[in-house]
Amino acid sequence: MSNTEKIKIDIVSDVACPWCYVGKRRLESALAEWEGAPIEIEWHPFQLDPTIPAEGMSRKDYLINKFGSIERIQPMINNLEAVGKELGIAFDFGKESTSVNTLPLHQLLHVAGEEGFKDKLKERFLKAYFEENLRLNDIEVLSSIMETFGWTKDKVKEIIADDAIAQTVKNEITYYQQRGVSGVPFFVINDKFGISGAQPKEAFLEAFASVAPPVNIAEGATCDPTTSEC
């Protein structure tokens, strides 16, 4: 099968977005059922809040500052926890959780993409952020995570300190913002169809079917429109 017959999905997301974690799981459920053309996935960066300081802040305080009160955010948390449970995600929004500026994480993901393991690292960061409450702005924590992928602490520090990599990430974020992406997750299928938000797997399957090339189940007698031979 040629490359042109593949389905390409570009996923715009942020590590700090719980619905991006949900969307990833729902997409994976759809991929497990899909029997058509092969699907290729590429992750792209987005920052929900680039103003969070480098030292981070309590996630509870951050959410209260953003939404106004704990009473207002508790129903959202309850909903996420319930949805997550259905998908095998153990969301933990406890008092020890920390909101971080995700630009350094996207820089690490960018280089991981060049080395061929961006999807695995994306999964690891989401689990660390939303289930394990790890402080992903702590160089020791990040180094421990990246060590499992064969990276040294020095390499992690160099990537995070690299202004050129940071600018590349920012440029990519700007590109998708200019294309109209204002919230995540956002899925672009074959550069034709956009799926906004963590839609159910049926929405993904329907989109795959709408762009998938026809599949020859069997060969039989045909008529050629060019030669008129039948």
Secondary structure, DSSP 8 states (H G I E B T S, - for coil): --GGGSEEEEEEE-TT-HHHHHHHHHHHHHHHH--SS-EEEEEEE--S-TTS-TT-EEHHHHHHHHHS-HHHHHHHHHHHHHHHHHHT------TT-EE---HHHHHHHHHHHHHT-HHHHHHHHHHHHHTS---TT-HHHHHHHHHTTT--HHHHHHHHH-HHHHHHHHHHHHHHHHTT--SS-EEEETTTEEEESS--HHHHHHHHHHH-------------TTT---
